[in-house]
């Protein structure tokens, strides 16, 4: 498939194909050129192997290399899609966790402040008590 964007530039696209079921998934893959599955489908429907082999030979080695390259692109694209899904999931986890971390940090800060006040009060009281003891002696 080719798509012309406003402004006159084109982009490749292909419909994803399930290699096992030999059927389209109808998922559009942008930036990936499509490839023919005619020979795979012909084999599936029982076309004589010799005819399919002759067709492959007629297409030549360049076509096989192109098909392998496109296949590698499709595999890489699927891997990237999975990585993107995982990254989005991790971002959601961070978004859910960050407020809890901020609240916990606020509680720690408040507890530290309270401990500092209590410690300062204790030191001041000890100082007063010591002064009182020295004055009475």
Secondary structure as the mmCIF struct_conf table of DSSP 4:
data_model
#
loop_
_struct_conf.conf_type_id
_struct_conf.id
_struct_conf.beg_label_comp_id
_struct_conf.beg_label_asym_id
_struct_conf.beg_label_seq_id
_struct_conf.end_label_comp_id
_struct_conf.end_label_asym_id
_struct_conf.end_label_seq_id
STRN STRN1 UNK A 2 UNK A 4
HELX_LH_PP_P HELX_LH_PP_P1 UNK A 5 UNK A 5
TURN_TY1_P TURN_TY1_P1 UNK A 6 UNK A 7
BEND BEND1 UNK A 8 UNK A 8
STRN STRN2 UNK A 10 UNK A 18
TURN_TY1_P TURN_TY1_P2 UNK A 19 UNK A 22
STRN STRN3 UNK A 23 UNK A 30
TURN_TY1_P TURN_TY1_P3 UNK A 31 UNK A 31
HELX_RH_AL_P HELX_RH_AL_P1 UNK A 38 UNK A 44
TURN_TY1_P TURN_TY1_P4 UNK A 45 UNK A 46
HELX_RH_AL_P HELX_RH_AL_P2 UNK A 49 UNK A 136
#
